[in-house]
Amino acid sequence: MSNFFEELLGMLEKGRKQEQRFDGEEWGPPPPRERKKLSLGFLKYAVPLVVAALVAYQGFYIVPAGSRGVIFRLGKVSGVADQGINFKLPVIDLVTVVNTEQIQRFEYGYRTVNQGPPATFSDRPEESKMLTGDNKIVEIDWVLQYQAGDPVSYVVNLPEDRSYREKMIRDVAESTLREVIASRKLDDVLTTEKEASQTEAKKLIQEKLDFLKTGVFIVAVQFQDVNPPKAVQAAFSEINTARAERERMILEADKYSNEILSRAEGEADKLLNEAEAYKFRRISLAEGEAARIRSLHAAYRDNPDLVLNNLWLESMEKVWPKLKVFIVDSGENSLQMLPLDEFFKSAGADAPGGKQ
């Protein structure tokens, strides 16, 4: 700016000298009347240049990447400027730049002293201790992540001082999580309800901040450590061990039950399939036998002797292979020649005169 004003003074001095030459006067101190003219000439050049410099210096501004600018015109919001080069009316407009992409982080129950490695922390037990629905104490270290979602609401409805603004968001989030924990039992918070508690807390915190029109967007609520008080941690460890053993035995019993049921269902399906096959086979044989009898009945009505002869031959084809043939001379006593004992044994009957 000093260089600019030096150049401005040089231009004014040059203009004054040119005016003197035009009037035909020599170099030297101008008369009083000419001093008045020089003052008017100075204003003629100075005012536009000053106005142009003021507009250039205060009118153009840059909104950084990842941020947005809230424009206030005479104290009222007139618009939002995107990242890049923008223009505002000097003196009339005021721009507040808000980083809308940066994720800010609040720690509850502890503070990070040194990022490390290794990281070091300090405990804040007054923040971590909470009361559950069954009147028991649980210690929860957790993290809240948020960012400015609506830059206008974030600037207008939140305190301008950063410490007051952060305290407001922190207090709303902490009170909401305590409400969520107070609606659950200690065992549920320690085991199965961790994810559900985080999800519900995030939802309720967002609803409260939206109701207050803060423009804050909750990114995540994450539990770091969830533990019972140190005085009863040993007892809870035994309970957790017993619970894990119970779950393991239940899984083993379910596995054995599934194996037995699968085997029984397979055996039942096998028996049903065999029964269906036997039923189909017997029905087919019966239908075939019925059809054969009907055809024999029709043939018997036409030629009974032929049908009877065929039936006799079919029966004898089954009997003849089982017969034993003995050739006996007619002149001898056939009863003495025949091996009746072997005959009756092969027939499955007792010999005459034997025990019944």
C-alpha positions as semicolon CSV with decimal commas, in nm:
position;residue;x (nm);y (nm);z (nm)
1;M;0,000;0,000;0,000
2;S;0,291;0,241;0,071
3;N;0,420;0,193;-0,286
4;F;0,073;0,265;-0,419
5;F;0,045;0,594;-0,231
6;E;0,396;0,695;-0,334
7;E;0,303;0,640;-0,698
8;L;-0,020;0,835;-0,639
9;L;0,171;1,133;-0,495
10;G;0,416;1,118;-0,787
11;M;0,133;1,136;-1,039
12;L;-0,023;1,431;-0,857
13;E;0,307;1,617;-0,849
14;K;0,356;1,555;-1,221
15;G;0,009;1,690;-1,294
16;R;0,080;2,003;-1,088
17;K;0,397;2,072;-1,285
18;Q;0,217;2,030;-1,616
19;E;-0,047;2,281;-1,505
20;Q;0,226;2,530;-1,420
21;R;0,390;2,492;-1,762
22;F;0,053;2,539;-1,936
23;D;0,009;2,874;-1,756
24;G;0,359;2,983;-1,865
25;E;0,493;3,013;-1,513
26;E;0,840;2,920;-1,398
27;W;0,922;2,656;-1,139
28;G;0,881;2,772;-0,789
29;P;0,629;2,809;-0,515
30;P;0,287;2,878;-0,663
31;P;0,092;3,186;-0,558
32;P;-0,195;3,145;-0,312
33;R;-0,453;3,156;-0,589
34;E;-0,280;2,870;-0,773
35;R;-0,259;2,667;-0,451
36;K;-0,637;2,658;-0,441
37;K;-0,652;2,526;-0,795
38;L;-0,391;2,261;-0,716
39;S;-0,603;2,141;-0,420
40;L;-0,903;2,094;-0,646
41;G;-0,689;1,905;-0,898
42;F;-0,560;1,679;-0,623
43;L;-0,912;1,586;-0,520
44;K;-1,005;1,526;-0,882
45;Y;-0,745;1,249;-0,906
46;A;-0,738;1,127;-0,548
47;V;-1,107;1,054;-0,488
48;P;-1,155;0,811;-0,779
49;L;-0,826;0,639;-0,705
50;V;-0,906;0,600;-0,337
51;V;-1,251;0,466;-0,417
52;A;-1,104;0,222;-0,672
53;A;-0,839;0,108;-0,425
54;L;-1,099;0,058;-0,152
55;V;-1,324;-0,146;-0,381
56;A;-1,032;-0,356;-0,501
57;Y;-0,893;-0,411;-0,152
58;Q;-1,216;-0,483;0,033
59;G;-1,450;-0,594;-0,246
60;F;-1,280;-0,912;-0,368
61;Y;-1,219;-1,205;-0,134
62;I;-1,135;-1,576;-0,162
63;V;-1,331;-1,858;-0,001
64;P;-1,090;-2,153;0,060
65;A;-1,156;-2,504;-0,070
66;G;-1,393;-2,701;0,151
67;S;-1,549;-2,385;0,293
68;R;-1,844;-2,156;0,224
69;G;-1,894;-1,789;0,300
70;V;-2,205;-1,648;0,468
71;I;-2,269;-1,294;0,338
72;F;-2,427;-1,040;0,577
73;R;-2,556;-0,719;0,417
74;L;-2,632;-0,450;0,674
75;G;-2,661;-0,722;0,941
76;K;-2,892;-0,956;0,746
77;V;-2,800;-1,275;0,559
78;S;-2,807;-1,203;0,186
79;G;-2,653;-1,521;0,046
80;V;-2,388;-1,792;0,062
81;A;-2,066;-1,778;-0,140
82;D;-1,903;-2,093;-0,274
83;Q;-1,531;-2,160;-0,275
84;G;-1,316;-1,944;-0,504
85;I;-1,296;-1,569;-0,581
86;N;-1,608;-1,369;-0,487
87;F;-1,710;-1,004;-0,463
88;K;-1,882;-0,812;-0,186
89;L;-1,979;-0,451;-0,138
90;P;-1,714;-0,277;0,074
91;V;-1,827;-0,152;0,414
92;I;-2,184;-0,273;0,347
93;D;-2,121;-0,649;0,326
94;L;-1,953;-0,871;0,581
95;V;-1,849;-1,232;0,501
96;T;-1,801;-1,510;0,757
97;V;-1,616;-1,814;0,620
98;V;-1,722;-2,156;0,754
99;N;-1,534;-2,482;0,692
100;T;-1,809;-2,726;0,597
101;E;-1,591;-3,030;0,522
102;Q;-1,372;-3,046;0,830
103;I;-1,485;-3,317;1,074
104;Q;-1,447;-3,202;1,433
105;R;-1,410;-3,443;1,724
106;F;-1,514;-3,437;2,089
107;E;-1,378;-3,692;2,337
108;Y;-1,582;-3,793;2,642
109;G;-1,439;-3,974;2,944
110;Y;-1,080;-3,914;2,835
111;R;-0,852;-3,669;2,655
112;T;-0,569;-3,743;2,416
113;V;-0,254;-3,598;2,571
114;N;-0,010;-3,708;2,303
115;Q;-0,081;-3,870;1,968
116;G;0,234;-4,076;2,000
117;P;0,322;-4,338;1,914
118;P;0,256;-4,458;2,171
119;A;-0,050;-4,244;2,238
120;T;-0,111;-4,123;2,590
121;F;-0,447;-4,034;2,745
122;S;-0,587;-3,878;3,061
123;D;-0,909;-4,003;3,221
124;R;-1,214;-3,788;3,288
125;P;-1,429;-4,011;3,514
126;E;-1,689;-3,739;3,569
127;E;-1,779;-3,768;3,200
128;S;-1,758;-4,146;3,157
129;K;-1,971;-4,263;3,451
130;M;-2,338;-4,309;3,360
131;L;-2,642;-4,463;3,529
132;T;-2,828;-4,747;3,353
133;G;-3,196;-4,831;3,364
134;D;-3,147;-5,090;3,644
135;N;-2,968;-4,831;3,865
136;K;-2,616;-4,954;3,799
137;I;-2,308;-4,757;3,702
138;V;-2,125;-4,809;3,374
139;E;-1,814;-4,629;3,246
140;I;-1,823;-4,534;2,877
141;D;-1,544;-4,360;2,687
142;W;-1,685;-4,236;2,358
143;V;-1,628;-3,995;2,069
144;L;-1,860;-3,752;1,889
145;Q;-1,776;-3,649;1,532
146;Y;-1,959;-3,362;1,362
147;Q;-1,927;-3,096;1,093
148;A;-2,104;-2,778;0,986
149;G;-2,384;-2,893;0,757
150;D;-2,577;-2,567;0,706
151;P;-2,333;-2,272;0,720
152;V;-2,607;-2,008;0,765
153;S;-2,763;-2,177;1,070
154;Y;-2,419;-2,264;1,203
155;V;-2,315;-1,896;1,202
156;V;-2,646;-1,734;1,301
157;N;-2,783;-1,968;1,570
158;L;-2,463;-2,077;1,745
159;P;-2,250;-1,858;1,975
160;E;-1,980;-1,664;1,794
161;D;-1,722;-1,755;2,058
162;R;-1,571;-2,093;1,975
163;S;-1,550;-2,216;2,335
164;Y;-1,917;-2,139;2,402
165;R;-2,019;-2,296;2,071
166;E;-1,829;-2,619;2,142
167;K;-1,963;-2,634;2,498
168;M;-2,320;-2,610;2,371
169;I;-2,275;-2,897;2,124
170;R;-2,085;-3,104;2,380
171;D;-2,350;-3,061;2,650
172;V;-2,638;-3,150;2,417
173;A;-2,460;-3,467;2,302
174;E;-2,361;-3,578;2,653
175;S;-2,708;-3,531;2,801
176;T;-2,863;-3,722;2,510
177;L;-2,632;-4,021;2,549
178;R;-2,707;-4,035;2,921
179;E;-3,078;-4,057;2,835
180;V;-3,009;-4,346;2,597
181;I;-2,801;-4,538;2,854
182;A;-3,063;-4,476;3,124
183;S;-3,321;-4,658;2,912
184;R;-3,120;-4,984;2,900
185;K;-3,000;-5,246;3,145
186;L;-2,632;-5,281;3,235
187;D;-2,596;-5,629;3,084
188;D;-2,745;-5,508;2,756
189;V;-2,516;-5,205;2,739
190;L;-2,210;-5,424;2,800
191;T;-2,304;-5,693;2,548
192;T;-2,575;-5,685;2,284
193;E;-2,693;-5,322;2,286
194;K;-2,369;-5,140;2,203
195;E;-2,444;-5,083;1,835
196;A;-2,808;-5,002;1,904
197;S;-2,709;-4,747;2,171
198;Q;-2,467;-4,573;1,934
199;T;-2,725;-4,559;1,655
200;E;-3,002;-4,427;1,880
201;A;-2,774;-4,166;2,039
202;K;-2,664;-4,036;1,699
203;K;-3,026;-4,007;1,585
204;L;-3,147;-3,828;1,899
205;I;-2,852;-3,586;1,908
206;Q;-2,918;-3,493;1,545
207;E;-3,287;-3,438;1,616
208;K;-3,213;-3,206;1,910
209;L;-2,956;-3,003;1,716
210;D;-3,196;-2,976;1,422
211;F;-3,469;-2,857;1,657
212;L;-3,232;-2,584;1,781
213;K;-3,145;-2,500;1,416
214;T;-2,773;-2,517;1,480
215;G;-2,678;-2,637;1,131
216;V;-2,461;-2,913;1,286
217;F;-2,446;-3,252;1,113
218;I;-2,355;-3,551;1,333
219;V;-2,112;-3,779;1,151
220;A;-2,072;-4,058;1,410
221;V;-2,111;-4,160;1,773
222;Q;-1,851;-4,424;1,863
223;F;-1,799;-4,611;2,190
224;Q;-1,429;-4,662;2,267
225;D;-1,456;-4,856;2,597
226;V;-1,762;-4,980;2,783
227;N;-1,678;-5,125;3,125
228;P;-1,839;-5,173;3,465
229;P;-1,681;-4,993;3,762
230;K;-1,336;-5,123;3,860
231;A;-1,466;-5,259;4,193
232;V;-1,688;-5,515;4,018
233;Q;-1,490;-5,580;3,699
234;A;-1,367;-5,919;3,824
235;A;-1,721;-6,040;3,891
236;F;-1,837;-5,917;3,551
237;S;-1,546;-6,099;3,386
238;E;-1,663;-6,424;3,543
239;I;-2,019;-6,351;3,428
240;N;-1,898;-6,288;3,075
241;T;-1,699;-6,612;3,079
242;A;-2,003;-6,807;3,196
243;R;-2,219;-6,637;2,934
244;A;-1,970;-6,725;2,661
245;E;-1,959;-7,087;2,780
246;R;-2,337;-7,101;2,778
247;E;-2,347;-6,967;2,423
248;R;-2,089;-7,224;2,318
249;M;-2,286;-7,513;2,465
250;I;-2,605;-7,384;2,304
251;L;-2,431;-7,375;1,966
252;E;-2,299;-7,729;2,013
253;A;-2,647;-7,852;2,112
254;D;-2,799;-7,682;1,808
255;K;-2,536;-7,841;1,588
256;Y;-2,606;-8,190;1,730
257;S;-2,981;-8,133;1,700
258;N;-2,945;-8,029;1,338
259;E;-2,736;-8,336;1,259
260;I;-2,988;-8,573;1,421
261;L;-3,282;-8,404;1,255
262;S;-3,113;-8,410;0,916
263;R;-3,032;-8,779;0,952
264;A;-3,387;-8,863;1,065
265;E;-3,540;-8,657;0,784
266;G;-3,316;-8,834;0,533
267;E;-3,414;-9,177;0,667
268;A;-3,780;-9,083;0,661
269;D;-3,752;-8,963;0,302
270;K;-3,578;-9,287;0,210
271;L;-3,854;-9,500;0,365
272;L;-4,123;-9,293;0,200
273;N;-3,956;-9,328;-0,140
274;E;-3,919;-9,705;-0,097
275;A;-4,283;-9,733;0,010
276;E;-4,395;-9,531;-0,290
277;A;-4,186;-9,749;-0,519
278;Y;-4,324;-10,070;-0,364
279;K;-4,677;-9,933;-0,389
280;F;-4,626;-9,844;-0,756
281;R;-4,477;-10,188;-0,827
282;R;-4,757;-10,379;-0,654
283;I;-5,023;-10,171;-0,827
284;S;-4,859;-10,231;-1,163
285;L;-4,839;-10,608;-1,099
286;A;-5,200;-10,618;-0,983
287;E;-5,317;-10,423;-1,286
288;G;-5,116;-10,651;-1,513
289;E;-5,259;-10,963;-1,346
290;A;-5,610;-10,826;-1,371
291;A;-5,560;-10,753;-1,739
292;R;-5,426;-11,110;-1,793
293;I;-5,724;-11,264;-1,614
294;R;-5,964;-11,057;-1,821
295;S;-5,794;-11,173;-2,141
296;L;-5,802;-11,539;-2,021
297;H;-6,170;-11,506;-1,937
298;A;-6,244;-11,387;-2,288
299;A;-6,035;-11,668;-2,440
300;Y;-6,192;-11,927;-2,208
301;R;-6,537;-11,837;-2,332
302;D;-6,423;-11,901;-2,688
303;N;-6,216;-12,221;-2,628
304;P;-6,219;-12,358;-2,272
305;D;-6,009;-12,667;-2,345
306;L;-5,726;-12,470;-2,498
307;V;-5,714;-12,228;-2,209
308;L;-5,718;-12,506;-1,949
309;N;-5,446;-12,692;-2,132
310;N;-5,228;-12,376;-2,140
311;L;-5,286;-12,312;-1,773
312;W;-5,193;-12,670;-1,691
313;L;-4,873;-12,649;-1,894
314;E;-4,779;-12,318;-1,726
315;S;-4,832;-12,477;-1,385
316;M;-4,633;-12,784;-1,471
317;E;-4,340;-12,572;-1,598
318;K;-4,311;-12,448;-1,243
319;V;-4,361;-12,794;-1,084
320;W;-4,148;-13,016;-1,309
321;P;-3,808;-12,868;-1,224
322;K;-3,873;-12,957;-0,857
323;L;-3,977;-13,324;-0,921
324;K;-3,751;-13,622;-0,863
325;V;-3,802;-13,905;-1,113
326;F;-3,766;-14,272;-1,009
327;I;-3,782;-14,556;-1,261
328;V;-3,926;-14,873;-1,102
329;D;-3,951;-15,208;-1,259
330;S;-4,303;-15,343;-1,241
331;G;-4,185;-15,678;-1,118
332;E;-4,032;-15,554;-0,799
333;N;-4,180;-15,419;-0,483
334;S;-4,192;-15,047;-0,540
335;L;-4,216;-14,964;-0,174
336;Q;-3,888;-15,130;-0,102
337;M;-3,714;-14,963;-0,391
338;L;-3,828;-14,608;-0,334
339;P;-3,610;-14,401;-0,091
340;L;-3,909;-14,265;0,090
341;D;-3,703;-14,118;0,376
342;E;-3,503;-13,895;0,142
343;F;-3,816;-13,812;-0,053
344;F;-3,998;-13,688;0,255
345;K;-3,693;-13,496;0,377
346;S;-3,658;-13,315;0,048
347;A;-4,031;-13,243;0,057
348;G;-4,001;-13,101;0,412
349;A;-4,234;-13,362;0,569
350;D;-4,183;-13,643;0,823
351;A;-4,160;-14,001;0,711
352;P;-4,463;-14,224;0,774
353;G;-4,466;-14,351;1,128
354;G;-4,225;-14,083;1,246
355;K;-4,282;-13,818;1,509
356;Q;-4,511;-13,541;1,407
